[in-house]
């Protein structure tokens, strides 16, 4: 129960990231440079505080940095999606990561075996988000970018699941956030022409919240529960991110974030999947 509660809190924190992306008054990729650099420093301090060695072989460090680069690319697409549409539409694309994970994980871990329940639930969620996609067609570009972000998130999660049991989260966080910072810096130079925005005091507060709670704390909690929960269970709960995000976005932004009835029908399908999956999983296991 403790792991489930922690994971829900992590998902709430992640649901708040798209909102912070709108609250912080600077370009999306420049904001990511701040986020990842601050997060890498935060994990470095955590490692020093817990007296955890950051020593890795060159091969291990390279893999961690590359995995972090994948995360950085995911975040770039995530915030571009939020800026192209709304926080709610961006968040609605993220549950498709469950489908990608169900397809990718057997390939990554070498089992080559897909679970029908995961694919069926994934298909229902895809139907829900495509319902949202068709109804909110004016946001097609932002939603499409969000789908790309979800695919990269799936690769990151599946690969992290393979290494989290033997690596301390602060070590993973330090290297991966450094890799994410490097990709964010490249993206900033390429997409935003290295434009520098001087953050105001409000932006600095939001950035610190972004890096500390929504990145360092949320990432540490995610890696902790990933040691004990299956990728499928984690993804089922992760599907609540758009629901939490929509509620937060509506509370903060008001009518701008209230969508059509089709949007809420899709959200209802997602919530129903989250509630039914634990029961369905037990029923399938009993019949096996």
Buried (B, 14 or more C-beta within 10 A) or exposed (E): EEBEEBBBBBBBBBBBBBBBBBBBEBBBBBBBBBBBBBBBBBBBEBBEEEEBEBEBEEEBBEBBBBBBBBBBBBBBBBBBBBBBBBBBBBBBBBBBBBBBBBBBBBEBBEEEEEBEBBEBBBEBBBEBBEBBBEBBEEBBEBBBBBBBBBBBBBBBBBBBBEBBEEBBBBBBBBBBBBBBBBBBBBBBEEBBEEEEBEBEEEBEEBBBBBBBBBBBBBBBBBBBBBEEBEBBBBBBBBBBBBBBBBBBBBEBBEEEBBBEEBBBEBBEBBBEBBEBBEEEBEEEEEEE
